[in-house]
């Protein structure tokens, strides 16, 4: 029997706000078994060394580990039949608020979910520009899929985007926050800079630690 892809209900930054009664849900994979994530988390010069996902999945979000591990295996092992992909009812949806792209199968399954749900705006954060380029060199990117390059370098916001990416997401430290125009500081549903095509190409957030 086919196991359905687990959808995580939006909470925290992705949760409902005082002015909006809807959250941004997401499809995620297990950071704790993702080889790329494990390697990057050991890099003290990377935002990955502050990984919220690893911290939460090893503490107050332990109950999420098993369903996210099922997603990891399901999304990366093969291309899922189109009819078995989830139907998304929301207008905005996130790929990978936990984890990172595992391989090209993973990316193609996300791409197909976007194709199946053209009414919904999907946003994928990724550092894997190698996988993004390899896949979209041979496939057209859906108009309802926004790709955000997750910059691993602290205090060095990107102005030039890697190929196929629509925006960059950057982190600055508390010590240097006054040197940058921070424009990520509220609930996602109240902002939607990352979830819509607009003139803002550089998103900047202060590191939470």
Residue frames as a rotation matrix with the C-alpha (Angstrom) as fourth column:
UNK 1
0.575 0.818 0.000 0.00
0.818 -0.575 0.000 0.00
0.000 0.000 -1.000 0.00
UNK 2
-0.131 -0.610 0.782 1.29
0.548 -0.702 -0.455 3.45
0.826 0.369 0.427 -0.93
UNK 3
-0.080 0.024 -0.996 2.12
0.947 -0.311 -0.084 5.64
-0.312 -0.950 0.002 2.05
UNK 4
0.737 0.429 0.522 0.83
0.581 -0.797 -0.165 9.16
0.345 0.425 -0.837 1.70
UNK 5
-0.371 -0.833 0.411 3.22
0.482 -0.551 -0.681 12.09
0.794 -0.055 0.606 1.93
UNK 6
0.063 0.338 -0.939 3.02
0.991 -0.134 0.018 13.60
-0.120 -0.931 -0.344 5.39
UNK 7
0.027 0.035 0.999 2.01
0.362 -0.932 0.023 17.26
0.932 0.361 -0.038 5.50
UNK 8
-0.557 -0.321 -0.766 3.14
0.828 -0.144 -0.542 19.33
0.063 -0.936 0.347 8.49
UNK 9
0.567 0.814 0.126 0.65
0.774 -0.579 0.257 21.85
0.283 -0.048 -0.958 9.83
UNK 10
-0.059 -0.613 0.788 2.02
0.277 -0.769 -0.577 25.37
0.959 0.185 0.215 10.01
UNK 11
0.774 0.215 -0.596 3.13
0.628 -0.143 0.765 26.54
0.079 -0.966 -0.246 13.45
UNK 12
-0.038 -0.810 -0.585 5.49
0.718 -0.430 0.548 29.12
-0.695 -0.399 0.598 14.89
UNK 13
-0.635 -0.311 -0.707 6.61
-0.186 -0.827 0.531 31.46
-0.750 0.469 0.467 12.13
UNK 14
-0.951 0.270 -0.149 4.47
-0.078 0.255 0.964 29.51
0.298 0.928 -0.222 9.65
UNK 15
-0.617 0.727 -0.303 1.43
0.768 0.471 -0.434 29.53
-0.173 -0.500 -0.848 11.93
UNK 16
0.316 0.844 0.434 -1.69
0.820 -0.473 0.323 31.65
0.478 0.253 -0.841 12.12
UNK 17
-0.813 -0.563 0.149 -1.41
0.434 -0.757 -0.489 35.29
0.388 -0.333 0.859 13.13
UNK 18
-0.618 0.580 -0.530 -3.59
0.349 -0.402 -0.847 37.82
-0.704 -0.708 0.046 14.92
UNK 19
-0.244 0.501 -0.831 -4.81
-0.660 -0.713 -0.236 39.09
-0.710 0.491 0.504 11.56
UNK 20
-0.163 0.136 -0.977 -4.88
-0.889 0.410 0.205 35.87
0.429 0.902 0.054 9.51
UNK 21
0.277 0.411 0.869 -6.66
-0.810 0.586 -0.018 32.67
-0.516 -0.699 0.495 10.51
UNK 22
0.990 -0.023 -0.137 -4.74
-0.061 0.812 -0.580 30.43
0.125 0.583 0.803 8.11
UNK 23
0.389 -0.903 0.182 -1.30
-0.286 0.069 0.956 28.89
-0.876 -0.424 -0.231 8.45
UNK 24
0.345 -0.375 -0.861 1.29
-0.916 0.066 -0.396 27.90
0.205 0.925 -0.321 5.85
UNK 25
0.792 0.005 0.610 1.60
-0.233 0.927 0.294 24.14
-0.564 -0.375 0.736 5.76
UNK 26
0.123 -0.858 -0.499 4.64
-0.989 -0.149 0.012 22.29
-0.084 0.492 -0.867 4.45
UNK 27
0.976 -0.052 -0.210 6.12
0.016 0.986 -0.166 19.05
0.216 0.158 0.964 3.22
UNK 28
0.423 -0.838 0.343 9.39
-0.906 -0.387 0.172 18.21
-0.012 -0.384 -0.923 4.96
UNK 29
0.551 -0.353 -0.756 12.10
0.029 0.913 -0.406 15.59
0.834 0.202 0.514 5.21
UNK 30
0.928 -0.144 -0.345 14.24
0.372 0.260 0.891 14.37
-0.038 -0.955 0.294 8.07
UNK 31
0.686 -0.694 0.219 17.19
-0.598 -0.709 -0.373 16.69
0.415 0.125 -0.901 8.74
UNK 32
0.438 -0.510 0.740 18.76
-0.727 0.283 0.625 14.16
-0.528 -0.812 -0.247 11.10
UNK 33
0.272 -0.333 0.903 19.43
0.355 0.907 0.227 11.63
-0.894 0.259 0.365 8.30
UNK 34
0.985 0.070 0.156 20.12
0.171 -0.396 -0.902 14.11
-0.001 0.915 -0.402 5.50
UNK 35
0.320 -0.947 -0.014 23.81
0.938 0.315 0.147 13.79
-0.135 -0.060 0.989 4.63
UNK 36
-0.115 -0.330 0.937 24.03
0.549 -0.807 -0.217 17.33
0.828 0.489 0.274 3.30
UNK 37
0.650 0.462 0.603 22.44
-0.216 -0.649 0.729 18.79
0.728 -0.605 -0.323 6.45
UNK 38
0.899 -0.342 -0.271 24.66
0.412 0.460 0.786 16.75
-0.145 -0.819 0.555 8.77
UNK 39
0.015 -0.957 0.291 27.80
0.988 -0.030 -0.151 17.93
0.153 0.290 0.945 7.00
UNK 40
-0.112 -0.027 0.993 26.77
0.309 -0.951 0.009 21.58
0.945 0.307 0.115 6.86
UNK 41
0.854 0.507 0.116 25.70
0.040 -0.286 0.957 21.67
0.519 -0.813 -0.265 10.51
UNK 42
0.577 -0.723 -0.380 29.34
0.766 0.318 0.559 21.08
-0.283 -0.613 0.737 11.46
UNK 43
-0.224 -0.620 0.752 30.47
0.804 -0.554 -0.218 24.19
0.552 0.556 0.622 9.60
UNK 44
-0.108 0.143 -0.984 30.78
0.884 -0.440 -0.161 26.94
-0.455 -0.887 -0.078 12.21
UNK 45
-0.852 -0.242 -0.464 30.87
0.031 -0.908 0.418 29.61
-0.522 0.342 0.781 9.50
UNK 46
-0.788 0.615 0.028 27.48
0.127 0.118 0.985 28.55
0.603 0.780 -0.171 8.14
UNK 47
-0.315 0.792 0.523 23.96
-0.902 -0.421 0.094 29.39
0.294 -0.443 0.847 9.25
UNK 48
0.320 0.433 -0.843 23.51
-0.269 0.894 0.357 25.60
0.908 0.113 0.403 9.37
UNK 49
-0.655 -0.604 -0.454 25.50
0.294 0.349 -0.890 25.53
0.696 -0.716 -0.050 12.61
UNK 50
-0.853 0.451 0.261 22.46
-0.488 -0.514 -0.705 27.25
-0.184 -0.729 0.659 14.15
UNK 51
-0.752 0.544 -0.372 20.06
-0.119 0.443 0.889 24.69
0.649 0.712 -0.268 12.65
UNK 52
-0.397 0.733 0.552 16.61
-0.914 -0.263 -0.309 25.09
-0.081 -0.627 0.775 14.18
UNK 53
0.442 0.632 -0.637 15.44
-0.718 0.675 0.171 21.85
0.538 0.382 0.752 12.62
UNK 54
-0.191 -0.592 -0.783 18.14
0.111 0.780 -0.616 19.68
0.975 -0.204 -0.083 14.19
UNK 55
-0.921 -0.175 0.347 17.60
-0.285 -0.302 -0.910 21.34
0.264 -0.937 0.229 17.55
UNK 56
-0.191 0.943 0.272 13.84
-0.978 -0.158 -0.140 20.85
-0.089 -0.293 0.952 17.46
UNK 57
0.452 0.386 -0.804 13.83
-0.577 0.814 0.067 17.29
0.681 0.434 0.590 16.08
UNK 58
-0.336 -0.630 -0.701 16.17
0.251 0.657 -0.711 16.20
0.908 -0.415 -0.062 18.86
UNK 59
-0.999 0.019 -0.034 14.10
0.027 -0.293 -0.956 17.87
-0.028 -0.956 0.292 21.58
UNK 60
-0.524 0.850 -0.046 10.53
-0.285 -0.226 -0.931 19.20
-0.802 -0.475 0.361 21.54
UNK 61
0.247 0.616 -0.748 9.70
-0.942 -0.028 -0.333 17.94
-0.226 0.787 0.574 18.00
UNK 62
-0.726 -0.595 0.346 10.86
-0.530 0.804 0.270 14.33
-0.439 0.013 -0.898 18.39
UNK 63
-0.059 0.811 0.583 7.38
0.105 0.586 -0.804 13.13
-0.993 0.014 -0.119 17.41
UNK 64
0.662 0.300 -0.687 7.98
-0.566 -0.401 -0.720 14.49
-0.492 0.866 -0.096 13.89
UNK 65
-0.318 -0.946 -0.070 11.06
-0.748 0.205 0.631 12.36
-0.582 0.253 -0.773 13.18
UNK 66
-0.493 0.120 0.862 9.27
0.256 0.967 0.012 9.20
-0.832 0.226 -0.507 12.02
UNK 67
0.603 0.755 0.258 6.85
0.473 -0.078 -0.877 10.86
-0.642 0.651 -0.405 9.56
UNK 68
0.642 -0.425 -0.638 9.64
-0.644 -0.750 -0.150 13.04
-0.415 0.507 -0.755 8.17
UNK 69
-0.485 -0.814 0.321 11.87
-0.507 0.561 0.655 10.00
-0.713 0.154 -0.684 7.71
UNK 70
-0.015 0.566 0.825 9.05
0.574 0.680 -0.456 8.31
-0.819 0.467 -0.335 5.77
UNK 71
0.880 0.320 -0.351 8.88
-0.036 -0.692 -0.721 11.42
-0.474 0.647 -0.598 3.58
UNK 72
0.084 -0.944 -0.319 12.65
-0.779 -0.262 0.569 11.30
-0.621 0.201 -0.758 3.03
UNK 73
-0.632 -0.334 0.699 12.48
0.013 0.898 0.440 7.73
-0.775 0.287 -0.564 1.75
UNK 74
0.234 0.847 0.478 9.28
0.633 0.241 -0.736 8.21
-0.738 0.475 -0.480 -0.23
UNK 75
0.856 0.177 -0.486 10.32
-0.134 -0.831 -0.539 11.42
-0.499 0.527 -0.688 -1.99
UNK 76
0.150 -0.918 -0.367 13.91
-0.870 -0.299 0.393 10.42
-0.470 0.261 -0.843 -2.77
UNK 77
-0.300 -0.330 0.895 13.60
-0.115 0.944 0.309 6.76
-0.947 -0.010 -0.321 -3.73
UNK 78
-0.617 0.152 0.772 11.54
0.756 0.386 0.528 7.12
-0.218 0.910 -0.353 -6.92
UNK 79
-0.917 0.397 0.040 9.22
-0.346 -0.840 0.418 9.36
0.200 0.369 0.908 -8.94
UNK 80
-0.659 0.730 0.181 5.76
0.135 0.351 -0.926 9.14
-0.740 -0.586 -0.330 -7.40
UNK 81
-0.532 0.576 0.621 2.83
0.833 0.222 0.507 8.47
0.155 0.787 -0.598 -9.70
UNK 82
-0.854 0.126 0.505 1.08
-0.032 -0.981 0.191 11.76
0.520 0.147 0.842 -10.46
UNK 83
0.088 0.996 -0.024 -2.31
-0.126 0.035 0.991 10.56
0.988 -0.085 0.128 -9.20
UNK 84
0.382 -0.003 -0.924 -0.78
0.792 0.516 0.326 9.68
0.475 -0.857 0.200 -5.83
UNK 85
-0.741 -0.642 0.198 0.67
0.481 -0.712 -0.512 13.13
0.470 -0.284 0.836 -5.21
UNK 86
-0.433 0.602 -0.671 -1.21
0.753 -0.167 -0.636 15.24
-0.495 -0.781 -0.381 -2.65
UNK 87
0.038 0.535 0.844 -3.89
0.680 -0.633 0.370 17.73
0.732 0.560 -0.388 -3.60
UNK 88
-0.738 -0.379 -0.559 -3.16
0.666 -0.543 -0.511 21.01
-0.109 -0.750 0.653 -1.83
UNK 89
0.243 0.952 0.187 -6.13
0.950 -0.272 0.153 23.22
0.197 0.141 -0.970 -1.01
UNK 90
0.337 -0.153 -0.929 -4.22
0.534 -0.782 0.322 26.23
-0.775 -0.605 -0.182 0.32
UNK 91
0.997 0.002 0.082 -3.05
0.064 -0.638 -0.767 29.27
0.051 0.770 -0.636 -1.67
UNK 92
0.319 -0.935 0.156 0.47
-0.808 -0.355 -0.470 29.20
0.494 0.024 -0.869 -0.20
UNK 93
0.999 -0.019 0.032 2.60
0.004 0.910 0.415 26.22
-0.037 -0.414 0.909 0.69
UNK 94
0.353 -0.935 0.037 6.22
-0.929 -0.345 0.132 25.55
-0.110 -0.081 -0.991 1.66
UNK 95
0.808 -0.293 -0.511 8.63
0.103 0.924 -0.367 22.80
0.580 0.244 0.777 0.69
UNK 96
0.121 -0.848 -0.516 11.28
0.754 0.416 -0.509 21.92
0.646 -0.327 0.690 3.29
UNK 97
0.578 -0.020 0.816 10.85
-0.525 -0.774 0.353 24.01
0.625 -0.633 -0.458 6.40
UNK 98
0.470 -0.548 0.692 12.74
-0.488 0.492 0.721 20.99
-0.736 -0.677 -0.036 7.78
UNK 99
0.287 -0.436 0.853 15.51
0.497 0.829 0.256 19.41
-0.819 0.350 0.455 5.76
UNK 100
-0.133 -0.460 -0.878 17.07
-0.679 -0.603 0.419 19.95
-0.722 0.652 -0.232 2.35
UNK 101
0.656 0.339 -0.674 16.83
-0.749 0.397 -0.530 18.43
0.088 0.853 0.514 -1.11
UNK 102
0.414 -0.456 0.788 18.18
-0.249 0.776 0.580 14.90
-0.876 -0.436 0.208 -1.06
UNK 103
-0.639 -0.577 0.509 18.49
0.336 0.385 0.859 14.14
-0.692 0.720 -0.052 -4.77
UNK 104
-0.923 0.250 -0.291 16.90
-0.381 -0.513 0.769 14.76
0.043 0.821 0.569 -8.17
UNK 105
-0.543 0.774 -0.325 13.99
0.583 0.626 0.517 12.40
0.604 0.092 -0.792 -7.43
UNK 106
-0.316 0.356 -0.879 13.12
0.840 -0.325 -0.433 14.55
-0.440 -0.876 -0.196 -4.43
UNK 107
-0.716 -0.023 -0.698 13.17
-0.140 -0.974 0.176 17.72
-0.684 0.224 0.694 -6.54
UNK 108
-0.897 0.396 -0.198 11.15
-0.165 0.115 0.980 16.19
0.411 0.911 -0.038 -9.36
UNK 109
-0.386 0.790 -0.477 8.46
0.866 0.488 0.108 15.03
0.318 -0.371 -0.872 -6.94
UNK 110
-0.337 0.230 -0.913 8.21
0.497 -0.780 -0.380 18.57
-0.800 -0.582 0.148 -5.53
UNK 111
-0.884 -0.044 -0.465 8.05
-0.336 -0.632 0.698 19.96
-0.324 0.774 0.544 -9.05
UNK 112
-0.764 0.621 -0.177 5.24
0.244 0.531 0.811 17.56
0.597 0.577 -0.557 -9.93
UNK 113
-0.294 0.660 -0.692 3.28
0.921 0.001 -0.390 18.54
-0.256 -0.752 -0.608 -6.81
UNK 114
-0.529 0.052 -0.847 3.44
-0.032 -0.999 -0.042 22.15
-0.848 0.005 0.530 -8.00
UNK 115
-0.934 0.168 -0.315 2.29
-0.324 -0.033 0.945 21.10
0.148 0.985 0.085 -11.47
UNK 116
-0.605 0.731 -0.316 -0.64
0.667 0.682 0.300 19.16
0.435 -0.029 -0.900 -9.99
UNK 117
0.192 0.651 -0.735 -1.78
0.929 -0.361 -0.076 22.18
-0.315 -0.668 -0.674 -7.93
UNK 118
-0.399 -0.466 0.790 -1.49
0.796 -0.603 0.047 25.23
0.454 0.647 0.612 -10.23
UNK 119
0.535 0.693 0.484 -3.78
0.299 -0.691 0.658 27.33
0.790 -0.207 -0.577 -8.00
UNK 120
0.917 -0.205 -0.342 -1.26
0.338 -0.052 0.940 27.21
-0.210 -0.977 0.022 -5.13
UNK 121
0.585 -0.793 0.169 1.99
-0.530 -0.532 -0.660 29.18
0.614 0.296 -0.732 -4.77
UNK 122
0.882 -0.373 -0.288 4.80
0.469 0.752 0.463 26.87
0.044 -0.544 0.838 -3.64
UNK 123
0.611 -0.759 0.225 8.12
-0.701 -0.651 -0.291 28.07
0.367 0.020 -0.930 -2.25
UNK 124
0.839 -0.445 -0.314 11.21
0.492 0.866 0.086 25.92
0.234 -0.227 0.945 -1.91
UNK 125
0.681 -0.715 0.160 14.22
-0.715 -0.600 0.358 27.03
-0.160 -0.358 -0.920 0.12
UNK 126
0.906 -0.404 0.127 17.44
0.415 0.907 -0.072 25.27
-0.086 0.118 0.989 -0.89
UNK 127
0.374 -0.884 -0.279 21.22
-0.552 -0.454 0.700 25.51
-0.745 -0.108 -0.658 -0.79
UNK 128
-0.096 -0.396 0.913 21.50
0.355 0.844 0.403 22.74
-0.930 0.363 0.059 -3.40
UNK 129
0.302 0.159 -0.940 22.06
-0.655 -0.682 -0.326 24.92
-0.693 0.714 -0.102 -6.47
UNK 130
-0.771 -0.624 -0.124 23.78
-0.542 0.542 0.643 21.90
-0.334 0.563 -0.756 -8.06
UNK 131
-0.655 0.605 0.452 20.54
0.564 0.790 -0.241 19.90
-0.503 0.097 -0.859 -8.05
UNK 132
0.271 0.779 -0.566 18.43
0.141 -0.613 -0.777 22.90
-0.952 0.131 -0.276 -9.03
UNK 133
-0.076 -0.376 -0.924 20.58
-0.818 -0.506 0.273 23.67
-0.570 0.776 -0.269 -12.08
UNK 134
-0.932 -0.344 0.114 20.84
-0.235 0.813 0.532 20.07
-0.276 0.469 -0.839 -13.20
UNK 135
-0.413 0.853 0.319 17.08
0.656 0.522 -0.545 19.54
-0.632 -0.016 -0.775 -13.03
UNK 136
0.482 0.731 -0.483 15.88
0.232 -0.638 -0.734 22.84
-0.845 0.241 -0.477 -14.52
UNK 137
-0.509 -0.643 -0.573 18.43
-0.555 -0.263 0.789 22.77
-0.658 0.719 -0.223 -17.31
UNK 138
-0.989 0.104 -0.105 16.19
-0.004 0.691 0.723 20.02
0.148 0.715 -0.683 -18.66
UNK 139
-0.271 0.942 -0.200 12.76
0.951 0.294 0.097 20.90
0.150 -0.164 -0.975 -17.21
UNK 140
-0.335 0.246 0.909 10.65
0.120 -0.946 0.301 24.04
0.934 0.210 0.288 -17.26
UNK 141
-0.941 -0.015 -0.338 10.08
0.338 -0.079 -0.938 25.59
-0.013 -0.997 0.079 -13.86
UNK 142
-0.048 0.995 0.087 6.37
0.942 0.016 0.335 25.98
0.332 0.098 -0.938 -13.04
UNK 143
-0.255 0.010 0.967 5.19
0.080 -0.996 0.032 29.58
0.964 0.085 0.253 -12.65
UNK 144
0.669 0.608 0.427 3.72
-0.387 -0.205 0.899 28.72
0.634 -0.767 0.099 -9.23
UNK 145
0.697 -0.538 -0.473 7.06
0.712 0.594 0.374 27.45
0.080 -0.598 0.798 -7.87
UNK 146
0.782 -0.474 0.404 9.30
-0.450 -0.879 -0.160 30.07
0.431 -0.057 -0.901 -6.26
UNK 147
0.519 -0.705 -0.483 12.90
0.702 0.674 -0.229 29.03
0.487 -0.220 0.845 -5.61
UNK 148
0.879 -0.250 0.406 14.75
-0.414 -0.823 0.389 30.75
0.236 -0.510 -0.827 -2.80
UNK 149
0.195 -0.894 -0.404 18.48
0.227 0.442 -0.868 30.30
0.954 0.077 0.289 -2.49
UNK 150
0.984 0.138 -0.115 19.24
0.128 -0.090 0.988 29.80
0.126 -0.986 -0.107 1.20
UNK 151
0.382 -0.889 0.253 22.56
-0.333 -0.388 -0.859 31.60
0.862 0.244 -0.444 1.68
UNK 152
0.609 -0.178 -0.773 24.77
0.633 0.696 0.339 29.72
0.478 -0.696 0.536 4.13
UNK 153
-0.450 -0.890 0.067 27.12
0.705 -0.401 -0.586 32.65
0.548 -0.216 0.808 4.75
UNK 154
0.347 0.539 -0.768 26.37
0.910 -0.391 0.136 34.92
-0.227 -0.746 -0.626 7.68
UNK 155
0.334 -0.128 -0.934 26.39
0.208 -0.956 0.206 38.71
-0.919 -0.263 -0.293 7.29
UNK 156
-0.768 -0.586 -0.259 26.91
-0.147 -0.233 0.961 38.45
-0.624 0.776 0.093 3.54
UNK 157
0.249 0.962 0.111 23.56
-0.008 0.116 -0.993 38.94
-0.969 0.246 0.037 1.79
UNK 158
-0.518 -0.402 0.755 23.55
0.672 0.354 0.650 37.94
-0.529 0.844 0.087 -1.87
UNK 159
-0.130 0.451 -0.883 22.72
-0.465 -0.815 -0.347 40.40
-0.876 0.365 0.316 -4.60
UNK 160
-0.338 -0.049 -0.940 23.36
-0.919 0.233 0.318 38.05
0.203 0.971 -0.124 -7.51
UNK 161
0.377 0.620 0.688 21.16
-0.723 0.661 -0.199 34.97
-0.578 -0.423 0.698 -7.62
UNK 162
-0.720 -0.516 0.464 22.22
-0.153 0.770 0.619 31.52
-0.677 0.375 -0.633 -8.80
UNK 163
-0.813 0.371 -0.449 20.53
-0.490 -0.018 0.872 30.41
0.315 0.928 0.196 -12.01
UNK 164
-0.391 0.822 -0.415 16.81
0.274 0.534 0.800 29.56
0.879 0.199 -0.434 -11.74
UNK 165
-0.443 0.239 -0.864 16.43
0.890 0.005 -0.455 31.05
-0.104 -0.971 -0.215 -8.25
UNK 166
0.264 0.684 0.680 13.89
0.667 -0.638 0.384 33.85
0.696 0.352 -0.625 -7.73
UNK 167
0.735 -0.004 0.678 15.13
-0.432 -0.773 0.464 35.22
0.522 -0.634 -0.570 -4.41
UNK 168
-0.311 -0.795 -0.520 17.78
0.187 0.486 -0.854 34.74
0.932 -0.363 -0.002 -1.75
UNK 169
0.866 0.498 0.040 17.28
0.023 -0.120 0.992 34.25
0.499 -0.859 -0.115 1.96
UNK 170
-0.105 -0.988 0.114 20.07
0.160 -0.130 -0.979 35.61
0.982 -0.085 0.172 4.15
UNK 171
0.746 0.296 -0.597 20.92
0.603 0.081 0.793 35.69
0.283 -0.952 -0.119 7.84
UNK 172
0.011 -0.731 0.683 22.76
-0.108 -0.680 -0.726 38.39
0.994 -0.066 -0.086 9.75
UNK 173
-0.316 -0.236 -0.919 24.08
0.800 0.454 -0.392 38.21
0.510 -0.859 0.045 13.29
UNK 174
0.638 0.601 -0.481 22.84
0.770 -0.483 0.417 40.27
0.018 -0.637 -0.771 16.19
UNK 175
0.010 -0.756 -0.655 26.12
0.591 -0.523 0.614 42.16
-0.806 -0.393 0.442 16.29
UNK 176
-0.894 -0.448 0.021 25.77
0.247 -0.454 0.856 43.29
-0.374 0.771 0.516 12.66
UNK 177
-0.185 0.924 0.334 21.99
0.942 0.264 -0.207 43.62
-0.280 0.276 -0.919 12.30
UNK 178
0.413 0.369 -0.833 22.08
0.270 -0.923 -0.275 47.41
-0.870 -0.111 -0.480 12.19
UNK 179
-0.538 -0.706 -0.461 24.19
-0.296 -0.354 0.887 47.27
-0.789 0.614 -0.019 9.03
UNK 180
-0.966 0.205 0.157 21.45
0.242 0.510 0.825 45.61
0.089 0.835 -0.543 7.01
UNK 181
-0.495 0.869 0.012 17.86
-0.857 -0.490 0.161 46.20
0.145 0.069 0.987 5.99
UNK 182
-0.962 0.166 0.218 16.11
0.076 0.926 -0.369 43.37
-0.263 -0.339 -0.903 7.81
UNK 183
-0.500 0.815 -0.293 12.82
-0.847 -0.390 0.360 42.62
0.179 0.429 0.886 6.08
UNK 184
-0.053 0.485 -0.873 11.92
0.033 0.874 0.484 39.25
0.998 -0.003 -0.062 7.64
UNK 185
-0.941 -0.290 0.175 10.53
-0.126 -0.182 -0.975 39.80
0.315 -0.940 0.135 11.11
UNK 186
-0.321 0.898 0.300 6.89
-0.901 -0.192 -0.388 38.75
-0.291 -0.395 0.871 11.18
UNK 187
-0.025 0.430 0.902 4.56
-0.023 0.902 -0.431 35.81
-0.999 -0.031 -0.013 10.61
UNK 188
-0.871 -0.387 0.302 4.82
0.247 0.187 0.951 34.51
-0.425 0.903 -0.068 7.06
UNK 189
-0.194 0.884 0.426 1.07
0.981 0.186 0.061 34.81
-0.026 0.429 -0.903 6.44
UNK 190
0.624 0.402 -0.670 1.25
0.469 -0.878 -0.090 38.54
-0.625 -0.259 -0.737 7.24
UNK 191
-0.052 -0.790 -0.611 4.19
-0.314 -0.568 0.761 39.13
-0.948 0.231 -0.219 4.90
UNK 192
0.685 0.365 0.631 4.25
0.306 0.642 -0.703 36.70
-0.661 0.675 0.328 1.95
UNK 193
0.401 -0.625 -0.670 7.42
-0.798 -0.597 0.080 38.24
-0.450 0.502 -0.738 0.47
UNK 194
-0.637 -0.724 0.265 8.76
-0.551 0.668 0.500 34.73
-0.539 0.173 -0.825 -0.02
UNK 195
-0.453 0.558 0.695 5.51
0.406 0.823 -0.397 33.30
-0.794 0.102 -0.599 -1.35
UNK 196
0.729 0.683 0.040 4.70
0.376 -0.351 -0.857 35.75
-0.571 0.641 -0.513 -4.12
UNK 197
-0.095 -0.701 0.707 6.48
0.985 -0.167 -0.033 37.11
0.141 0.693 0.707 -7.19
UNK 198
0.916 0.327 -0.232 7.39
0.370 -0.911 0.179 40.70
-0.153 -0.250 -0.956 -6.31
UNK 199
0.715 -0.643 0.272 10.22
-0.231 -0.585 -0.777 43.20
0.660 0.493 -0.567 -6.58
UNK 200
0.456 -0.550 0.699 11.93
-0.862 -0.078 0.501 42.01
-0.221 -0.831 -0.510 -3.38
UNK 201
0.615 -0.323 -0.719 14.70
-0.292 0.754 -0.588 39.60
0.732 0.572 0.370 -4.32
UNK 202
-0.486 -0.842 -0.236 16.80
0.042 0.248 -0.968 39.69
0.873 -0.480 -0.085 -1.14
UNK 203
0.709 0.705 0.032 15.25
-0.072 0.027 0.997 38.55
0.702 -0.709 0.070 2.14
UNK 204
-0.436 -0.896 0.086 17.21
-0.112 -0.041 -0.993 39.25
0.893 -0.442 -0.083 5.32
UNK 205
0.752 0.642 -0.148 16.53
0.008 0.216 0.976 37.85
0.659 -0.735 0.157 8.79
UNK 206
0.031 -0.708 0.706 18.37
-0.924 -0.289 -0.250 38.22
0.381 -0.644 -0.663 12.08
UNK 207
-0.460 -0.281 -0.843 19.80
-0.019 0.951 -0.307 34.97
0.888 -0.125 -0.443 13.44
UNK 208
0.538 0.834 0.119 17.57
-0.163 -0.036 0.986 33.82
0.827 -0.550 0.117 16.26
UNK 209
0.633 -0.368 -0.681 20.45
0.761 0.460 0.458 32.89
0.145 -0.808 0.571 18.57
